[in-house]
Structure formats: structure tokens, C-alpha cells
Amino acid sequence: MSKKPKVKTWPSPSKTPTAQSMPDFNAMHPAWRLAHIDLIHPDDWKEMHAFDAVTLERIKQRLANLESMPWKEILNKYSHPIEVSKLCKGARERLEKRQIDATLLVSLRCTQTERIWGIRRENVLSLMWWDPNHQVYPVQKKHT
């Protein structure tokens, strides 16, 4: 009895395997995921007050406007990733308490002080915090 495997046809030696290239997620438009939203206020980490309709509409409009742009434009003009280690202590503790393992969070600028925070995976941003007073990542203004 022969122990050699039986082969009906052998693959053609002229064919070469190819792998698909990874998509450029920075060329894609953003999508939003809401499962990680944390209704804790970044100022004092107490339960967040209710949004007024004007604020909620402004947030919705901002996200809708960003949907029309690819990530590379958003990151260049309206957003930037921040290392978790540079966030305020309360934000780091909140991530730990919620068992969210991330090294970078994305800050989306809405106004001079208002930010939306999330975790980006590929072209999807899992929204986390509404930061109306720029306190999750406080920065010292120049010349102050």
C-alpha cells in the first residue's frame, strides 16, 4: 500500500499567491459607536447633568459634519490622538474602573474648549466622553 497522498491535479507553478493589501483607514470616513459612552462628567466624575437640547444638537451636528470627511482630514484639522498616560488622573482611573484597555484616545474638537473623546479602531470611533471644559486633557494656554 502506498503512503503517498493522491493528488488529482497539482497547482500551476506559474501562479503566485497574492495577499490583499490593508485598507487605508485614514482615507475612510468615520463611523461612530455608542456602546462605550460614559455618562460621567469629566470635571468631577459625578453623574453627568442632562444635556440641554441646544448642546445635544450641536454635538450631533458636529459629528454629522465630520462624517463627510476622511480621517486624514479630521486628524489634520479637528482631532488628535492623546496617550492615555497624559490624561487627567480621573480619566485614567475611570478607564481602569471600566476595564478599558487603550493606549490612545482621540479628542475631537467641537469648539475652543469642548471636546468629544473616544477610542478609534480602524475607521470607527467608540464615543466615550463629552468634555465641555477641556478637562480630560487639560492644557496650559501659551502666555498664561
ZIFENTA-V411330 format. One record per residue. N is the residue number from 0. RES is the residue in one small letter. BURIAL is # if it has 24 or more other ideal C-beta (glycine too) atoms within 12 Angstrom, else .. Layout:
n;res;burial
N;RES;BURIAL
N;RES;BURIAL
This chain:
n;res;burial
0;m;.
1;s;.
2;k;.
3;k;.
4;p;.
5;k;.
6;v;.
7;k;.
8;t;.
9;w;.
10;p;.
11;s;.
12;p;.
13;s;.
14;k;.
15;t;.
16;p;.
17;t;.
18;a;.
19;q;.
20;s;.
21;m;.
22;p;.
23;d;.
24;f;.
25;n;.
26;a;.
27;m;.
28;h;.
29;p;#
30;a;.
31;w;#
32;r;.
33;l;.
34;a;.
35;h;#
36;i;.
37;d;#
38;l;.
39;i;#
40;h;.
41;p;#
42;d;.
43;d;.
44;w;#
45;k;.
46;e;.
47;m;.
48;h;.
49;a;.
50;f;.
51;d;.
52;a;.
53;v;.
54;t;.
55;l;.
56;e;.
57;r;.
58;i;#
59;k;.
60;q;.
61;r;#
62;l;#
63;a;.
64;n;.
65;l;#
66;e;.
67;s;.
68;m;#
69;p;.
70;w;#
71;k;.
72;e;.
73;i;#
74;l;#
75;n;.
76;k;.
77;y;#
78;s;#
79;h;.
80;p;#
81;i;#
82;e;.
83;v;#
84;s;.
85;k;.
86;l;#
87;c;#
88;k;.
89;g;#
90;a;#
91;r;#
92;e;.
93;r;#
94;l;#
95;e;.
96;k;.
97;r;.
98;q;.
99;i;#
100;d;.
101;a;#
102;t;.
103;l;#
104;l;#
105;v;#
106;s;#
107;l;#
108;r;#
109;c;#
110;t;.
111;q;.
112;t;.
113;e;#
114;r;#
115;i;#
116;w;#
117;g;#
118;i;#
119;r;#
120;r;.
121;e;.
122;n;#
123;v;.
124;l;#
125;s;#
126;l;#
127;m;#
128;w;#
129;w;#
130;d;#
131;p;#
132;n;.
133;h;#
134;q;#
135;v;#
136;y;#
137;p;.
138;v;.
139;q;.
140;k;.
141;k;.
142;h;.
143;t;.
